[in-house]
Amino acid sequence: MYVKSFFAATVEEALAEGGREMGPDALLVQSRRAPRESRHLGECEVVLALAAAPRSTSGEQAAPAPSMLERELAALRCQVDAMRRSLTHAAVAAPRWLAPSSATARIFTLLVEAEVSLPLAEQIAEAVAAGVGPGADLPRALAAARAEIEKRFEVDATLGREAAAGRVVAVTGPPGAGKTTTLAKLAVTYGLAARRPVALISADHCRIAAADQLRAYAAILGVSFELAETPRALAQALEFHRGKELILIDTPGLAGDDLDQGADLAAFLHSRQDIDTHLVLSASMKSADITRAVERFEIFGPAKLLFTRLDETAMLGPVVNEAARTRKPVSFLTAGQQVPEHLEPATKSRIIDGLLSCGAAAERAAA
């Protein structure tokens, strides 16, 4: 494989220069702000690749000895070769939409910059190219991308199981995800504002004074509060408050090594078909960390994903990655600590808007 970097004042200029030299078969490997040591060559760097080096004309002079930059590119070439071998198809068979002048390649770059996983970004780009063709302009490709992303995940901003008589909701998740504050937001928005009787139950027996925050929220809101330190106590509390229209259950924030402490509670929640369990995750976590958390907390039987801390990240790729991977719908989003203002029902348009805008912002920052 032949790999070469092109430097210019803008990404577009670097792509144009690369296209003139390497031709229409060149594949876009990376576009970014040039490293500091190479910035004298241009503010932006575009790395293009060909299956084989372009043939030189008979009138060309012999190439000079490789410079430090060329040696660095040779090392990069080895890395790209290793990446190519790990893919399911060879680079020579890569789709034509990866040509740097393609609008679909721009879509692919936006998705990757937004931290959408490479396989998912490639699937979306391939579907867009198949639908609109590699020669489509960017607005048309963006519209097709939105429609394609929309198919990849679901949203469900409802509380409670459909078959259950009342609305019983539990939140679970790793420590620091924002479960207790989110519960208070739900209590205000879907309880008090709707004039529904509400009960807050803390099942967090793992931390000293863990229930104090939820008890304080209950006092401020003027709603019932119960502390249930065992699954049996939780069952009794649910029975006692069965007349309430909305019952919200807080659970302990358990790290990976602490999950055994919550095994009995997890089994209880998993077994109750009347409890709607939402897994609360920070959107600012890395995608791999979110996946590990989802796998660990599967023992609680969560039916939905609830993402917090959207105000702490510009990248919504991890949200889409996990929703698409698990096929669990996203229920709610939070973007701050204020109760209840910083809570919103998840919608596909909200997530897709954030996804594409943060990808565009990352692309502009690299330009």
C-alpha positions in Angstrom: 0.0 0.0 0.0 1.2 3.5 -0.9 0.4 6.2 1.8 1.2 9.9 1.5 0.4 13.0 3.6 -0.6 16.3 1.9 -0.4 19.6 3.8 -2.3 22.8 3.0 -4.1 25.7 4.7 -7.4 23.9 4.6 -8.6 20.3 4.4 -10.3 21.0 1.1 -7.0 22.3 -0.4 -5.1 19.3 0.9 -7.7 16.9 -0.6 -7.5 18.7 -3.9 -3.7 18.5 -4.0 -3.8 14.8 -3.1 -6.5 14.1 -5.7 -4.4 15.7 -8.4 -1.3 13.7 -7.5 -2.8 10.3 -6.5 -5.9 10.2 -8.8 -9.5 9.2 -8.2 -8.7 5.8 -6.7 -7.0 7.4 -3.6 -8.7 6.5 -0.3 -9.0 8.9 2.6 -7.1 7.5 5.7 -7.2 10.6 8.0 -7.8 14.3 8.0 -6.6 16.4 11.0 -4.9 19.5 12.1 -1.2 19.1 11.2 1.2 18.1 14.0 3.2 21.0 15.4 6.4 19.7 13.9 4.9 19.7 10.5 2.8 22.8 10.7 5.3 24.8 8.6 4.1 22.7 5.6 0.4 23.7 6.2 -2.2 23.9 8.9 -4.1 20.8 7.9 -2.9 17.3 7.0 -4.7 14.8 4.8 -3.4 11.2 4.6 -4.4 9.4 1.4 -3.6 5.8 0.4 -3.4 3.7 -2.8 -3.2 0.0 -3.2 0.1 0.6 -5.1 2.4 3.6 -5.6 1.5 5.8 -8.7 3.7 5.2 -11.7 6.3 7.9 -12.4 6.7 9.3 -15.9 9.9 8.7 -17.9 11.0 12.4 -17.6 10.9 12.4 -13.8 14.2 12.7 -11.9 15.3 10.1 -9.3 13.7 10.7 -5.9 16.0 12.3 -3.3 17.0 10.5 -0.1 14.0 10.1 2.2 13.6 13.0 4.7 12.6 12.7 8.3 9.0 13.3 7.3 9.1 10.6 4.7 10.6 8.2 7.3 7.7 9.0 9.6 5.2 8.4 6.8 6.9 5.0 6.1 6.2 4.1 9.8 2.7 5.3 9.3 2.4 3.1 6.2 3.3 0.1 8.3 0.6 0.9 10.8 -2.0 1.4 8.0 -1.0 -2.0 6.6 -1.6 -3.6 10.0 -5.0 -1.9 10.2 -5.8 -3.1 6.7 -5.0 -6.7 7.5 -7.3 -6.6 10.5 -10.3 -5.4 8.4 -12.7 -7.9 6.9 -12.0 -6.8 3.4 -8.8 -5.6 1.7 -8.2 -1.9 1.0 -8.0 -2.5 -2.7 -11.7 -3.6 -2.5 -12.7 -0.5 -0.6 -15.9 1.2 -1.9 -15.5 4.1 -4.2 -17.4 6.4 -1.8 -14.2 6.6 0.2 -12.7 8.8 -2.5 -11.8 12.1 -0.8 -14.0 14.1 -3.1 -17.1 12.1 -2.2 -19.9 13.6 0.0 -20.4 10.2 1.5 -16.7 10.2 2.6 -17.5 13.5 4.3 -20.4 11.8 6.2 -18.1 9.0 7.2 -15.5 11.5 8.5 -18.2 13.3 10.5 -19.4 10.1 12.1 -15.9 9.0 13.1 -15.1 12.4 14.4 -18.2 12.2 16.6 -16.8 8.9 17.9 -19.2 6.6 16.2 -17.6 3.2 16.0 -15.8 2.5 12.7 -18.0 -0.5 11.8 -21.2 1.4 12.4 -19.9 4.5 10.6 -18.9 2.3 7.6 -22.3 0.6 7.6 -24.1 4.0 7.6 -21.9 5.4 4.9 -22.3 2.4 2.7 -26.1 2.6 3.0 -26.0 6.3 2.1 -23.8 5.7 -0.9 -26.1 2.9 -2.1 -29.1 5.1 -1.7 -27.9 8.4 -3.2 -24.9 7.3 -5.2 -21.3 8.4 -4.7 -21.8 11.6 -6.7 -24.5 13.0 -4.5 -24.0 16.5 -3.0 -23.5 17.0 0.7 -27.1 18.1 1.6 -28.6 15.1 0.0 -26.0 12.8 1.6 -26.7 14.4 5.0 -30.4 13.8 4.6 -29.8 10.2 3.7 -27.4 9.8 6.6 -30.0 11.1 9.1 -32.6 8.7 7.8 -30.1 5.8 8.0 -28.9 6.7 11.5 -32.5 6.9 12.6 -33.0 3.2 11.7 -30.1 2.2 13.9 -31.5 2.9 17.3 -34.8 3.4 19.2 -36.1 5.9 21.8 -38.8 5.3 24.4 -39.5 8.2 26.8 -42.1 6.4 28.9 -42.1 5.4 32.5 -43.4 2.1 33.7 -44.3 -1.2 32.1 -47.4 -1.2 29.8 -49.0 -4.2 31.5 -48.4 -2.9 35.1 -51.2 -1.3 37.1 -49.0 1.6 38.3 -45.7 3.2 37.2 -42.8 1.6 39.0 -39.4 2.8 37.8 -35.9 1.8 39.0 -32.7 3.5 38.1 -29.4 1.6 38.2 -25.9 2.2 37.0 -22.3 2.9 38.0 -21.3 5.4 40.7 -21.3 9.0 39.7 -23.7 8.5 36.8 -26.3 10.8 38.3 -29.0 8.4 39.3 -30.3 10.2 42.4 -30.5 13.6 40.8 -32.2 12.1 37.7 -34.7 10.4 40.0 -35.6 13.7 41.5 -36.1 15.3 38.1 -38.4 12.4 37.1 -40.4 12.9 40.3 -41.0 16.6 39.6 -41.6 16.3 35.9 -43.7 13.1 35.7 -45.1 13.1 39.2 -45.7 16.5 40.8 -46.2 18.4 37.6 -48.7 15.8 36.4 -50.4 15.8 39.9 -49.6 12.2 40.4 -48.9 10.8 43.9 -45.2 9.9 44.1 -43.1 7.7 46.4 -39.3 7.7 46.4 -37.6 4.5 47.6 -33.9 4.1 48.3 -32.5 0.6 48.0 -29.0 1.8 48.4 -27.6 -0.1 51.4 -24.0 -0.1 50.3 -22.9 3.4 51.2 -23.0 5.2 54.6 -25.8 7.8 54.5 -26.4 6.9 50.9 -30.2 7.6 51.2 -29.8 11.1 52.7 -29.8 12.9 49.3 -32.9 11.2 48.2 -34.6 11.7 51.6 -33.7 15.4 51.3 -35.2 15.6 47.8 -38.4 13.9 49.1 -38.7 16.4 51.9 -38.3 19.3 49.6 -40.8 17.9 47.1 -43.2 16.9 49.8 -43.5 13.2 48.7 -43.2 9.9 50.5 -39.9 8.3 51.2 -38.9 4.8 52.2 -35.5 3.2 52.9 -35.4 -0.5 51.8 -32.1 -2.1 52.7 -33.0 -5.6 51.5 -35.0 -7.0 48.5 -37.7 -8.2 51.0 -38.0 -4.7 52.5 -38.2 -3.3 48.9 -41.1 -5.7 48.1 -42.9 -4.6 51.3 -42.4 -0.9 50.4 -43.7 -1.5 46.9 -46.8 -3.2 48.4 -47.3 -0.4 50.9 -47.1 2.3 48.2 -49.0 0.4 45.6 -51.7 3.1 45.5 -49.2 5.7 44.3 -49.3 6.4 40.6 -45.5 6.8 40.4 -42.9 4.9 42.5 -39.3 5.7 41.8 -36.5 3.4 43.2 -32.9 4.4 43.6 -30.2 1.7 43.7 -26.6 1.7 44.8 -23.9 2.9 42.5 -21.8 -0.2 42.1 -18.3 -0.3 40.5 -17.1 -3.5 38.8 -15.7 -5.1 42.0 -18.8 -4.2 44.0 -21.5 -5.9 41.9 -21.6 -8.9 44.1 -23.0 -6.7 46.8 -26.0 -5.9 44.6 -26.6 -9.5 43.3 -29.7 -10.0 45.5 -31.2 -6.7 44.5 -30.4 -7.3 40.9 -32.1 -10.6 40.9 -35.2 -9.1 42.5 -35.4 -6.2 40.0 -34.8 -8.7 37.1 -37.6 -10.9 38.3 -40.3 -8.2 38.7 -42.1 -7.7 35.4 -43.9 -4.6 36.9 -40.6 -2.7 37.4 -39.3 -0.6 34.5 -35.5 -0.4 35.0 -33.4 2.2 33.3 -29.7 2.0 33.2 -28.2 5.4 33.8 -24.9 6.1 32.0 -22.7 9.2 31.6 -22.6 10.3 28.0 -19.1 11.6 28.7 -17.7 8.0 29.2 -15.7 6.4 26.5 -17.7 4.0 24.3 -15.7 1.0 25.5 -16.4 1.9 29.1 -20.1 2.3 28.4 -20.2 -1.1 26.8 -18.5 -2.7 29.8 -21.0 -1.0 32.2 -24.0 -2.2 30.1 -22.6 -5.7 30.2 -22.0 -5.6 34.0 -25.4 -4.2 34.8 -27.3 -6.6 32.6 -28.0 -8.6 35.8 -30.4 -5.9 36.8 -32.5 -6.5 33.7 -32.6 -2.9 32.4 -35.0 -2.3 29.5 -33.9 1.2 28.6 -30.7 3.4 28.6 -30.8 6.8 30.2 -27.8 9.1 29.4 -26.7 11.9 31.7 -24.0 14.6 31.6 -24.5 15.6 27.9 -23.3 19.0 29.0 -19.8 17.5 29.7 -19.2 16.1 26.2 -19.4 17.2 22.6 -19.4 13.7 21.2 -22.7 11.7 21.0 -21.2 8.8 19.1 -21.0 6.6 22.2 -24.7 7.1 22.9 -25.6 5.9 19.4 -23.0 3.1 19.5 -24.6 1.5 22.6 -28.2 2.1 21.6 -27.5 0.5 18.2 -25.5 -2.4 19.7 -27.9 -3.4 22.4 -31.2 -2.3 20.7 -32.3 -1.0 24.1 -34.2 2.3 23.6 -32.8 5.6 25.0 -35.4 6.9 27.4 -34.2 10.3 28.8 -31.3 12.7 28.5 -29.9 15.1 31.1 -27.5 18.0 30.6 -26.9 19.5 34.0 -27.7 19.4 37.7 -30.8 21.7 37.9 -34.0 19.9 39.0 -36.1 19.5 36.9 -34.9 21.8 34.1 -32.1 19.7 32.8 -34.1 16.6 31.9 -35.6 15.9 28.5 -37.3 13.0 26.8 -35.0 11.3 24.3 -35.9 11.9 20.7 -34.1 10.7 17.6 -33.9 14.2 16.1 -32.2 15.5 19.3 -29.6 12.7 19.3 -28.9 12.9 15.6 -28.7 16.7 15.6 -26.1 16.4 18.4 -24.3 13.6 16.7 -23.8 15.4 13.3 -23.2 18.8 14.8 -20.4 17.5 17.1 -18.9 15.7 14.2 -18.9 18.9 12.2 -17.4 20.8 15.1 -14.6 18.3 15.5 -13.9 18.5 11.7 -13.8 22.3 11.9 -11.4 22.1 14.8 -9.1 19.8 12.8 -9.2 22.1 9.8 
